[in-house]
């Protein structure tokens, strides 16, 4: 099965960052209930879809090519998105409501 980048990202966050996602909301958005031991009630809404995420991966990948010059653009962006998620959640105190894409980066608010 060929999963999309967003599904891969969710799995990587679950496996690498001790994250817990719960059932998607009525609009299909992923809901993050726990991240690095930090619990969110209500869960954080990943307020973007696969198409928006892939576009941001390419944009971030273009800007970060020097970090991993041997990787394809979307894979560079994928790695950067993992960092952006960590940095944005870590930088914002409670309450957090959502994670969104801005300037090809993940942001939390």
N, CA, C and O atoms as CSV, one atom per row, in Angstrom:
chain,resi,resn,atom,element,x,y,z
A,1,UNK,N,N,0.840,-1.178,0.000
A,1,UNK,CA,C,0.000,0.000,0.000
A,1,UNK,C,C,0.884,1.240,0.000
A,1,UNK,O,O,1.853,1.330,0.754
A,2,UNK,N,N,0.536,2.191,-0.855
A,2,UNK,CA,C,1.310,3.416,-0.983
A,2,UNK,C,C,0.604,4.528,-0.220
A,2,UNK,O,O,-0.310,5.165,-0.742
A,3,UNK,N,N,1.035,4.760,1.026
A,3,UNK,CA,C,0.446,5.809,1.848
A,3,UNK,C,C,0.923,7.171,1.375
A,3,UNK,O,O,1.996,7.303,0.786
A,4,UNK,N,N,0.111,8.172,1.643
A,4,UNK,CA,C,0.489,9.536,1.332
A,4,UNK,C,C,1.507,10.058,2.332
A,4,UNK,O,O,1.785,9.429,3.353
A,5,UNK,N,N,2.047,11.203,2.020
A,5,UNK,CA,C,3.039,11.814,2.907
A,5,UNK,C,C,2.454,12.129,4.281
A,5,UNK,O,O,3.141,11.973,5.290
A,6,UNK,N,N,1.209,12.566,4.335
A,6,UNK,CA,C,0.622,12.913,5.624
A,6,UNK,C,C,0.460,11.670,6.502
A,6,UNK,O,O,0.719,11.728,7.704
A,7,UNK,N,N,0.038,10.561,5.920
A,7,UNK,CA,C,-0.048,9.306,6.685
A,7,UNK,C,C,1.331,8.885,7.186
A,7,UNK,O,O,1.477,8.468,8.334
A,8,UNK,N,N,2.329,8.994,6.335
A,8,UNK,CA,C,3.712,8.675,6.753
A,8,UNK,C,C,4.164,9.585,7.880
A,8,UNK,O,O,4.814,9.143,8.827
A,9,UNK,N,N,3.814,10.863,7.773
A,9,UNK,CA,C,4.205,11.831,8.793
A,9,UNK,C,C,3.568,11.484,10.136
A,9,UNK,O,O,4.239,11.504,11.168
A,10,UNK,N,N,2.289,11.169,10.123
A,10,UNK,CA,C,1.591,10.801,11.359
A,10,UNK,C,C,2.258,9.583,11.986
A,10,UNK,O,O,2.495,9.565,13.194
A,11,UNK,N,N,2.561,8.575,11.190
A,11,UNK,CA,C,3.250,7.380,11.713
A,11,UNK,C,C,4.615,7.724,12.296
A,11,UNK,O,O,4.976,7.225,13.362
A,12,UNK,N,N,5.377,8.570,11.608
A,12,UNK,CA,C,6.713,8.952,12.096
A,12,UNK,C,C,6.607,9.697,13.425
A,12,UNK,O,O,7.430,9.494,14.318
A,13,UNK,N,N,5.606,10.551,13.558
A,13,UNK,CA,C,5.410,11.300,14.802
A,13,UNK,C,C,4.976,10.347,15.918
A,13,UNK,O,O,5.427,10.478,17.056
A,14,UNK,N,N,4.112,9.402,15.598
A,14,UNK,CA,C,3.685,8.416,16.600
A,14,UNK,C,C,4.875,7.579,17.085
A,14,UNK,O,O,5.044,7.360,18.284
A,15,UNK,N,N,5.676,7.125,16.155
A,15,UNK,CA,C,6.790,6.233,16.496
A,15,UNK,C,C,7.970,6.974,17.112
A,15,UNK,O,O,8.579,6.478,18.060
A,16,UNK,N,N,8.299,8.134,16.600
A,16,UNK,CA,C,9.500,8.832,17.047
A,16,UNK,C,C,9.295,9.840,18.160
A,16,UNK,O,O,10.232,10.159,18.892
A,17,UNK,N,N,8.077,10.344,18.293
A,17,UNK,CA,C,7.834,11.427,19.247
A,17,UNK,C,C,6.804,11.064,20.314
A,17,UNK,O,O,6.251,11.939,20.981
A,18,UNK,N,N,6.556,9.774,20.466
A,18,UNK,CA,C,5.601,9.296,21.481
A,18,UNK,C,C,4.267,10.036,21.368
A,18,UNK,O,O,3.686,10.447,22.373
A,19,UNK,N,N,3.795,10.198,20.142
A,19,UNK,CA,C,2.542,10.902,19.903
A,19,UNK,C,C,1.376,9.924,19.873
A,19,UNK,O,O,1.530,8.745,19.554
A,20,UNK,N,N,0.217,10.448,20.212
A,20,UNK,CA,C,-1.021,9.681,20.137
A,20,UNK,C,C,-2.021,10.501,19.342
A,20,UNK,O,O,-2.364,11.624,19.714
A,21,UNK,N,N,-2.477,9.927,18.251
A,21,UNK,CA,C,-3.532,10.531,17.452
A,21,UNK,C,C,-4.822,9.776,17.739
A,21,UNK,O,O,-4.803,8.563,17.949
A,22,UNK,N,N,-5.933,10.487,17.749
A,22,UNK,CA,C,-7.237,9.861,17.933
A,22,UNK,C,C,-7.989,9.937,16.604
A,22,UNK,O,O,-7.493,10.506,15.632
A,23,UNK,N,N,-9.173,9.367,16.574
A,23,UNK,CA,C,-9.963,9.333,15.338
A,23,UNK,C,C,-10.064,10.729,14.732
A,23,UNK,O,O,-10.178,11.717,15.458
A,24,UNK,N,N,-10.024,10.812,13.409
A,24,UNK,CA,C,-10.142,12.118,12.744
A,24,UNK,C,C,-11.467,12.804,13.080
A,24,UNK,O,O,-12.445,12.153,13.448
A,25,UNK,N,N,-11.478,14.139,12.944
A,25,UNK,CA,C,-12.718,14.876,13.174
A,25,UNK,C,C,-13.655,14.698,11.982
A,25,UNK,O,O,-13.322,13.983,11.036
A,26,UNK,N,N,-14.816,15.335,12.017
A,26,UNK,CA,C,-15.816,15.164,10.965
A,26,UNK,C,C,-15.323,15.638,9.596
A,26,UNK,O,O,-15.844,15.216,8.564
A,27,UNK,N,N,-14.320,16.515,9.593
A,27,UNK,CA,C,-13.755,16.998,8.331
A,27,UNK,C,C,-12.567,16.164,7.866
A,27,UNK,O,O,-11.973,16.457,6.828
A,28,UNK,N,N,-12.213,15.121,8.627
A,28,UNK,CA,C,-11.100,14.254,8.246
A,28,UNK,C,C,-9.747,14.732,8.733
A,28,UNK,O,O,-8.732,14.122,8.398
A,29,UNK,N,N,-9.696,15.814,9.521
A,29,UNK,CA,C,-8.423,16.312,10.040
A,29,UNK,C,C,-7.885,15.378,11.115
A,29,UNK,O,O,-8.647,14.841,11.919
A,30,UNK,N,N,-6.577,15.190,11.125
A,30,UNK,CA,C,-5.943,14.392,12.181
A,30,UNK,C,C,-6.029,15.155,13.493
A,30,UNK,O,O,-5.967,16.384,13.514
A,31,UNK,N,N,-6.171,14.414,14.591
A,31,UNK,CA,C,-6.286,15.012,15.921
A,31,UNK,C,C,-5.176,14.464,16.803
A,31,UNK,O,O,-5.097,13.258,17.035
A,32,UNK,N,N,-4.325,15.348,17.291
A,32,UNK,CA,C,-3.182,14.984,18.118
A,32,UNK,C,C,-3.553,15.137,19.592
A,32,UNK,O,O,-3.798,16.246,20.066
A,33,UNK,N,N,-3.592,14.008,20.314
A,33,UNK,CA,C,-4.004,14.016,21.720
A,33,UNK,C,C,-2.817,14.069,22.679
A,33,UNK,O,O,-2.948,14.545,23.806
A,34,UNK,N,N,-1.649,13.576,22.227
A,34,UNK,CA,C,-0.473,13.563,23.101
A,34,UNK,C,C,0.782,13.641,22.249
A,34,UNK,O,O,0.859,13.062,21.165
A,35,UNK,N,N,1.772,14.378,22.769
A,35,UNK,CA,C,3.025,14.573,22.036
A,35,UNK,C,C,4.140,14.765,23.055
A,35,UNK,O,O,4.083,15.691,23.865
A,36,UNK,N,N,5.146,13.908,23.027
A,36,UNK,CA,C,6.262,13.948,23.984
A,36,UNK,C,C,5.760,14.021,25.430
A,36,UNK,O,O,6.311,14.757,26.248
A,37,UNK,N,N,4.726,13.262,25.732
A,37,UNK,CA,C,4.184,13.228,27.080
A,37,UNK,C,C,3.270,14.383,27.427
A,37,UNK,O,O,2.685,14.399,28.510
A,38,UNK,N,N,3.135,15.335,26.548
A,38,UNK,CA,C,2.247,16.483,26.771
A,38,UNK,C,C,0.871,16.145,26.196
A,38,UNK,O,O,0.746,15.824,25.014
A,39,UNK,N,N,-0.149,16.220,27.032
A,39,UNK,CA,C,-1.507,15.857,26.614
A,39,UNK,C,C,-2.303,17.100,26.230
A,39,UNK,O,O,-2.161,18.172,26.818
A,40,UNK,N,N,-3.141,16.911,25.224
A,40,UNK,CA,C,-3.975,18.000,24.726
A,40,UNK,C,C,-5.446,17.598,24.822
A,40,UNK,O,O,-5.877,16.618,24.214
A,41,UNK,N,N,-6.198,18.363,25.588
A,41,UNK,CA,C,-7.623,18.100,25.743
A,41,UNK,C,C,-8.363,19.418,25.611
A,41,UNK,O,O,-8.331,20.223,26.541
A,42,UNK,N,N,-9.017,19.666,24.511
A,42,UNK,CA,C,-9.238,18.750,23.397
A,42,UNK,C,C,-7.970,18.578,22.554
A,42,UNK,O,O,-7.041,19.380,22.647
A,43,UNK,N,N,-7.945,17.534,21.738
A,43,UNK,CA,C,-6.772,17.291,20.892
A,43,UNK,C,C,-6.514,18.442,19.916
A,43,UNK,O,O,-7.427,19.173,19.531
A,44,UNK,N,N,-5.246,18.579,19.530
A,44,UNK,CA,C,-4.876,19.583,18.523
A,44,UNK,C,C,-5.337,19.122,17.146
A,44,UNK,O,O,-5.156,17.964,16.770
A,45,UNK,N,N,-5.922,20.025,16.419
A,45,UNK,CA,C,-6.389,19.726,15.060
A,45,UNK,C,C,-5.246,19.995,14.091
A,45,UNK,O,O,-4.678,21.087,14.084
A,46,UNK,N,N,-4.908,19.005,13.277
A,46,UNK,CA,C,-3.989,19.234,12.167
A,46,UNK,C,C,-4.838,19.863,11.065
A,46,UNK,O,O,-5.518,19.161,10.316
A,47,UNK,N,N,-4.793,21.174,10.974
A,47,UNK,CA,C,-5.710,21.950,10.154
A,47,UNK,C,C,-5.186,22.113,8.718
A,47,UNK,O,O,-4.990,23.228,8.235
A,48,UNK,N,N,-4.967,20.973,8.052
A,48,UNK,CA,C,-4.520,20.949,6.661
A,48,UNK,C,C,-4.787,19.551,6.120
A,48,UNK,O,O,-5.002,18.605,6.877
A,49,UNK,N,N,-4.770,19.441,4.795
A,49,UNK,CA,C,-5.006,18.141,4.179
A,49,UNK,C,C,-3.751,17.666,3.445
A,49,UNK,O,O,-2.720,18.338,3.448
A,50,UNK,N,N,-3.861,16.511,2.828
A,50,UNK,CA,C,-2.724,15.909,2.117
A,50,UNK,C,C,-2.162,16.857,1.058
A,50,UNK,O,O,-0.946,17.030,0.964
A,51,UNK,N,N,-3.025,17.461,0.276
A,51,UNK,CA,C,-2.578,18.342,-0.804
A,51,UNK,C,C,-1.788,19.536,-0.269
A,51,UNK,O,O,-0.737,19.880,-0.810
A,52,UNK,N,N,-2.287,20.159,0.779
A,52,UNK,CA,C,-1.590,21.298,1.384
A,52,UNK,C,C,-0.257,20.854,1.993
A,52,UNK,O,O,0.745,21.564,1.903
A,53,UNK,N,N,-0.260,19.674,2.612
A,53,UNK,CA,C,0.953,19.158,3.235
A,53,UNK,C,C,2.028,18.867,2.186
A,53,UNK,O,O,3.193,19.209,2.384
A,54,UNK,N,N,1.646,18.244,1.082
A,54,UNK,CA,C,2.608,17.929,0.015
A,54,UNK,C,C,3.180,19.212,-0.584
A,54,UNK,O,O,4.381,19.291,-0.841
A,55,UNK,N,N,2.338,20.210,-0.807
A,55,UNK,CA,C,2.835,21.492,-1.339
A,55,UNK,C,C,3.849,22.105,-0.370
A,55,UNK,O,O,4.878,22.628,-0.798
A,56,UNK,N,N,3.563,22.041,0.923
A,56,UNK,CA,C,4.487,22.585,1.925
A,56,UNK,C,C,5.779,21.776,1.982
A,56,UNK,O,O,6.850,22.345,2.192
A,57,UNK,N,N,5.696,20.454,1.799
A,57,UNK,CA,C,6.911,19.630,1.775
A,57,UNK,C,C,7.838,20.080,0.660
A,57,UNK,O,O,9.046,20.211,0.859
A,58,UNK,N,N,7.271,20.312,-0.507
A,58,UNK,CA,C,8.097,20.748,-1.636
A,58,UNK,C,C,8.697,22.127,-1.369
A,58,UNK,O,O,9.874,22.355,-1.648
A,59,UNK,N,N,7.898,23.042,-0.833
A,59,UNK,CA,C,8.411,24.374,-0.524
A,59,UNK,C,C,9.508,24.344,0.524
A,59,UNK,O,O,10.544,24.991,0.370
A,60,UNK,N,N,9.276,23.588,1.591
A,60,UNK,CA,C,10.297,23.473,2.643
A,60,UNK,C,C,11.534,22.766,2.105
A,60,UNK,O,O,12.661,23.124,2.448
A,61,UNK,N,N,11.320,21.764,1.265
A,61,UNK,CA,C,12.441,21.026,0.684
A,61,UNK,C,C,13.324,21.892,-0.185
A,61,UNK,O,O,14.548,21.758,-0.163
A,62,UNK,N,N,12.714,22.780,-0.952
A,62,UNK,CA,C,13.516,23.699,-1.778
A,62,UNK,C,C,14.383,24.583,-0.894
A,62,UNK,O,O,15.553,24.816,-1.197
A,63,UNK,N,N,13.810,25.073,0.195
A,63,UNK,CA,C,14.552,25.955,1.088
A,63,UNK,C,C,15.605,25.254,1.928
A,63,UNK,O,O,16.533,25.900,2.413
A,64,UNK,N,N,15.478,23.936,2.111
A,64,UNK,CA,C,16.403,23.204,2.973
A,64,UNK,C,C,17.326,22.244,2.263
A,64,UNK,O,O,17.931,21.382,2.900
A,65,UNK,N,N,17.447,22.377,0.950
A,65,UNK,CA,C,18.262,21.433,0.159
A,65,UNK,C,C,19.692,21.322,0.666
A,65,UNK,O,O,20.292,20.251,0.574
A,66,UNK,N,N,20.242,22.386,1.189
A,66,UNK,CA,C,21.639,22.342,1.635
A,66,UNK,C,C,21.826,21.421,2.845
A,66,UNK,O,O,22.934,20.948,3.097
A,67,UNK,N,N,20.753,21.168,3.588
A,67,UNK,CA,C,20.860,20.296,4.760
A,67,UNK,C,C,21.026,18.832,4.379
A,67,UNK,O,O,21.804,18.109,5.001
A,68,UNK,N,N,20.297,18.396,3.357
A,68,UNK,CA,C,20.357,17.009,2.878
A,68,UNK,C,C,20.400,17.038,1.353
A,68,UNK,O,O,19.404,16.716,0.705
A,69,UNK,N,N,21.530,17.415,0.774
A,69,UNK,CA,C,21.593,17.615,-0.680
A,69,UNK,C,C,21.351,16.353,-1.500
A,69,UNK,O,O,21.017,16.450,-2.681
A,70,UNK,N,N,21.509,15.181,-0.911
A,70,UNK,CA,C,21.322,13.940,-1.660
A,70,UNK,C,C,19.880,13.423,-1.638
A,70,UNK,O,O,19.575,12.427,-2.295
A,71,UNK,N,N,19.002,14.079,-0.902
A,71,UNK,CA,C,17.614,13.626,-0.805
A,71,UNK,C,C,16.722,14.403,-1.767
A,71,UNK,O,O,16.996,15.560,-2.085
A,72,UNK,N,N,15.658,13.759,-2.225
A,72,UNK,CA,C,14.680,14.483,-3.056
A,72,UNK,C,C,13.994,15.581,-2.239
A,72,UNK,O,O,13.889,15.498,-1.015
A,73,UNK,N,N,13.545,16.582,-2.931
A,73,UNK,CA,C,12.923,17.755,-2.306
A,73,UNK,C,C,11.844,17.417,-1.267
A,73,UNK,O,O,11.889,17.948,-0.158
A,74,UNK,N,N,10.871,16.545,-1.597
A,74,UNK,CA,C,9.845,16.291,-0.578
A,74,UNK,C,C,10.374,15.562,0.658
A,74,UNK,O,O,9.817,15.718,1.744
A,75,UNK,N,N,11.427,14.776,0.514
A,75,UNK,CA,C,12.002,14.083,1.675
A,75,UNK,C,C,12.736,15.067,2.588
A,75,UNK,O,O,12.722,14.918,3.810
A,76,UNK,N,N,13.368,16.059,1.994
A,76,UNK,CA,C,13.996,17.120,2.790
A,76,UNK,C,C,12.900,17.850,3.567
A,76,UNK,O,O,13.038,18.097,4.765
A,77,UNK,N,N,11.823,18.190,2.882
A,77,UNK,CA,C,10.710,18.853,3.532
A,77,UNK,C,C,10.101,18.016,4.639
A,77,UNK,O,O,9.714,18.548,5.679
A,78,UNK,N,N,10.011,16.707,4.424
A,78,UNK,CA,C,9.463,15.792,5.427
A,78,UNK,C,C,10.270,15.862,6.718
A,78,UNK,O,O,9.708,15.960,7.809
A,79,UNK,N,N,11.577,15.811,6.584
A,79,UNK,CA,C,12.447,15.896,7.771
A,79,UNK,C,C,12.303,17.243,8.471
A,79,UNK,O,O,12.268,17.318,9.699
A,80,UNK,N,N,12.222,18.294,7.679
A,80,UNK,CA,C,12.060,19.619,8.273
A,80,UNK,C,C,10.720,19.749,8.993
A,80,UNK,O,O,10.645,20.392,10.040
A,81,UNK,N,N,9.670,19.153,8.454
A,81,UNK,CA,C,8.355,19.223,9.098
A,81,UNK,C,C,8.368,18.564,10.475
A,81,UNK,O,O,7.683,19.023,11.389
A,82,UNK,N,N,9.136,17.500,10.626
A,82,UNK,CA,C,9.259,16.869,11.947
A,82,UNK,C,C,9.875,17.851,12.946
A,82,UNK,O,O,9.446,17.929,14.097
A,83,UNK,N,N,10.873,18.590,12.499
A,83,UNK,CA,C,11.518,19.593,13.350
A,83,UNK,C,C,10.557,20.746,13.628
A,83,UNK,O,O,10.442,21.197,14.768
A,84,UNK,N,N,9.869,21.224,12.592
A,84,UNK,CA,C,8.935,22.343,12.770
A,84,UNK,C,C,7.830,21.990,13.754
A,84,UNK,O,O,7.438,22.823,14.571
A,85,UNK,N,N,7.327,20.764,13.684
A,85,UNK,CA,C,6.275,20.362,14.618
A,85,UNK,C,C,6.783,20.435,16.050
A,85,UNK,O,O,6.130,21.008,16.922
A,86,UNK,N,N,7.949,19.852,16.285
A,86,UNK,CA,C,8.523,19.869,17.630
A,86,UNK,C,C,8.744,21.301,18.119
A,86,UNK,O,O,8.342,21.657,19.226
A,87,UNK,N,N,9.379,22.107,17.289
A,87,UNK,CA,C,9.693,23.476,17.694
A,87,UNK,C,C,8.439,24.306,17.937
A,87,UNK,O,O,8.396,25.095,18.881
A,88,UNK,N,N,7.426,24.138,17.106
A,88,UNK,CA,C,6.234,24.970,17.254
A,88,UNK,C,C,5.424,24.573,18.482
A,88,UNK,O,O,4.906,25.445,19.179
A,89,UNK,N,N,5.304,23.290,18.760
A,89,UNK,CA,C,4.564,22.865,19.951
A,89,UNK,C,C,5.344,23.218,21.204
A,89,UNK,O,O,4.762,23.645,22.202
A,90,UNK,N,N,6.648,23.044,21.159
A,90,UNK,CA,C,7.481,23.345,22.324
A,90,UNK,C,C,7.489,24.839,22.649
A,90,UNK,O,O,7.607,25.219,23.814
A,91,UNK,N,N,7.365,25.672,21.642
A,91,UNK,CA,C,7.480,27.119,21.829
A,91,UNK,C,C,6.199,27.768,22.346
A,91,UNK,O,O,6.238,28.875,22.883
A,92,UNK,N,N,5.079,27.095,22.190
A,92,UNK,CA,C,3.799,27.698,22.543
A,92,UNK,C,C,3.269,27.068,23.825
A,92,UNK,O,O,3.187,25.846,23.943
A,93,UNK,N,N,2.917,27.905,24.765
A,93,UNK,CA,C,2.325,27.401,26.000
A,93,UNK,C,C,0.845,27.129,25.815
A,93,UNK,O,O,0.260,27.469,24.787
A,94,UNK,N,N,0.255,26.517,26.812
A,94,UNK,CA,C,-1.169,26.214,26.712
A,94,UNK,C,C,-1.982,27.507,26.696
A,94,UNK,O,O,-1.497,28.532,27.174
A,95,UNK,N,N,-3.181,27.490,26.172
A,95,UNK,CA,C,-3.774,26.346,25.492
A,95,UNK,C,C,-3.407,26.339,24.016
A,95,UNK,O,O,-3.262,27.394,23.397
A,96,UNK,N,N,-3.263,25.184,23.475
A,96,UNK,CA,C,-3.027,25.007,22.039
A,96,UNK,C,C,-4.307,24.456,21.417
A,96,UNK,O,O,-4.998,23.636,22.022
A,97,UNK,N,N,-4.615,24.912,20.208
A,97,UNK,CA,C,-5.836,24.461,19.542
A,97,UNK,C,C,-5.573,23.712,18.247
A,97,UNK,O,O,-6.262,22.744,17.924
A,98,UNK,N,N,-4.556,24.176,17.498
A,98,UNK,CA,C,-4.370,23.576,16.179
A,98,UNK,C,C,-2.934,23.677,15.710
A,98,UNK,O,O,-2.134,24.447,16.243
A,99,UNK,N,N,-2.630,22.885,14.706
A,99,UNK,CA,C,-1.366,22.931,13.980
A,99,UNK,C,C,-1.748,23.245,12.538
A,99,UNK,O,O,-2.626,22.600,11.965
A,100,UNK,N,N,-1.084,24.236,11.960
A,100,UNK,CA,C,-1.413,24.664,10.604
A,100,UNK,C,C,-0.134,24.915,9.822
A,100,UNK,O,O,0.960,24.913,10.387
A,101,UNK,N,N,-0.276,25.129,8.532
A,101,UNK,CA,C,0.863,25.399,7.656
A,101,UNK,C,C,0.903,26.889,7.342
A,101,UNK,O,O,-0.095,27.487,6.941
A,102,UNK,N,N,2.085,27.470,7.535
A,102,UNK,CA,C,2.322,28.861,7.187
A,102,UNK,C,C,3.739,28.984,6.662
A,102,UNK,O,O,4.684,28.550,7.321
A,103,UNK,N,N,3.898,29.564,5.495
A,103,UNK,CA,C,5.214,29.733,4.872
A,103,UNK,C,C,5.987,28.421,4.822
A,103,UNK,O,O,7.179,28.382,5.129
A,104,UNK,N,N,5.304,27.349,4.432
A,104,UNK,CA,C,5.904,26.019,4.283
A,104,UNK,C,C,6.471,25.451,5.591
A,104,UNK,O,O,7.385,24.625,5.571
A,105,UNK,N,N,5.930,25.894,6.707
A,105,UNK,CA,C,6.318,25.375,8.009
A,105,UNK,C,C,5.071,25.001,8.792
A,105,UNK,O,O,3.992,25.543,8.556
A,106,UNK,N,N,5.228,24.067,9.729
A,106,UNK,CA,C,4.144,23.765,10.644
A,106,UNK,C,C,4.214,24.737,11.810
A,106,UNK,O,O,5.288,24.992,12.356
A,107,UNK,N,N,3.078,25.270,12.180
A,107,UNK,CA,C,2.968,26.220,13.283
A,107,UNK,C,C,1.872,25.736,14.216
A,107,UNK,O,O,0.891,25.139,13.771
A,108,UNK,N,N,2.032,25.989,15.500
A,108,UNK,CA,C,1.001,25.656,16.489
A,108,UNK,C,C,0.476,26.944,17.100
A,108,UNK,O,O,1.206,27.917,17.285
A,109,UNK,N,N,-0.806,26.916,17.403
A,109,UNK,CA,C,-1.405,28.065,18.123
A,109,UNK,C,C,-2.480,27.555,19.045
A,109,UNK,O,O,-3.116,28.342,19.747
